């Protein structure tokens, strides 16, 4: 009444039982295999891979002892029981799942990866200034219970297949989102000063902003970007306004760039964290729209208050009296566009001259000489408004950006310090 996997063992010798074990290994075990599939790749584990076999002694000993232990009556009772209820057992299997462990780990290493966000490369100066890289999905593979399931199939001698389904991990940034977040916010073109030295300085400063990216929440400092204006940096002596007068200095003309950047930032809807007005109105922009800078302290600071990067392109072109500066700002699309308005009011003219003693004899030599040098200049108050426009160009809102006062300057008369000889 004893059987091994349905094969009768009654009347068989122990050696016969061992022969049956080898037969079962050949017929039932050798063909066992398990297919493991994951992401269009299939791996096959065979009986040979896991050294699948039968422990003959552990399998046969319990069967061999039936009816051979105890008294004659006990052995007789055991045989009667086996006659009524035959004993059919499965073989005690031996196997090594190290290959399975290694394969599962290799699959995991091959499949698992972190998601990759879509990226944008800023290539200023080209016809297509933005090069986009597609996002990539990430994958995580949960192997909990997989090995145990394979082992159970081994114990049941049940060949089969398993399909592993990795979990997709989504990137945080998609290409479509990046493309939708980059739009032209402002483009400003302005004529440069006719002085070639000032044009050269402006070109050097403008080049420092070409390709600059300002991340969300960050600020852009003009002085930190351009650095000191020195002869070593290529800057030359050129006219520049200072304290209401035109003087010459290394880096003269750079304020044309800071002013253009200031105006472009306002047109692009960005916040201005720091800006200084000139002492007197300048010729290259409407009154109140200038941004004076100095590597001695005065700075222009722009804040990107949006949730998308700000990209800047800058170039100068032309020469002599036909030289221009162009600034282009890209960023998050705007729901509206802007224009700038300067509202000015004259505060009066001072006609009474200021007399200055010409100690160097530059204009006047003798004490009875009166040489007019500077004409009277009108005083002004300038209010700059940023006006929001809808698609049709109609005004929908306005914001006061600045209110600057330009003091009136009286005429200047130089008086010599040397008395004439009698």
Secondary structure as UniProt FT lines:
FT   STRAND          2..4
FT   TURN            5..6
FT   STRAND          7..8
FT   TURN            10..11
FT   HELIX           14..24
FT   HELIX           25..29
FT   TURN            30..31
FT   STRAND          33..38
FT   TURN            39..40
FT   STRAND          41..46
FT   TURN            47..51
FT   STRAND          53..54
FT   HELIX           56..65
FT   TURN            66..67
FT   HELIX           72..84
FT   STRAND          87..89
FT   STRAND          93..94
FT   HELIX           98..111
FT   STRAND          119..122
FT   TURN            124..125
FT   STRAND          130..133
FT   STRAND          138..140
FT   TURN            144..145
FT   HELIX           146..155
FT   TURN            156..157
FT   STRAND          160..164
FT   STRAND          167..169
FT   HELIX           175..181
FT   STRAND          183..191
FT   HELIX           196..207
FT   TURN            208..211
FT   STRAND          213..214
FT   TURN            216..217
FT   STRAND          219..221
FT   HELIX           222..226
FT   TURN            231..234
FT   STRAND          237..242
FT   TURN            243..244
FT   STRAND          245..250
FT   TURN            251..254
FT   HELIX           255..267
FT   TURN            268..269
FT   STRAND          271..274
FT   TURN            283..284
FT   TURN            287..288
FT   TURN            295..296
FT   STRAND          301..303
FT   STRAND          310..317
FT   HELIX           320..322
FT   STRAND          324..331
FT   STRAND          337..348
FT   STRAND          354..357
FT   TURN            359..360
FT   TURN            367..368
FT   STRAND          370..374
FT   STRAND          379..389
FT   TURN            391..392
FT   STRAND          395..406
FT   STRAND          412..415
//
